[in-house]
């Protein structure tokens, strides 16, 4: 079904997404280097790839909520 009227969920969702990603990035940037600083570069790369991609997992449901208003 195509949306014909604007919804408040899209601008609010974008602001929430930016805020959540900023908080996530700050937490990762603050705490992960302390833990992995002495590890081999290959293992550090794996850890940063993991944290760089893990935020994508809840994104599908969040974007669906922004469009439809339902989490399902």
Secondary structure, 3 states (H helix, E strand, C coil): CCCCCCCHHHHHHHHHHHHHHHHHHHHHHHHHHHHHCCCCHHHHHHHHHHHHHHHHCCHHHHHHHHHHCCCC
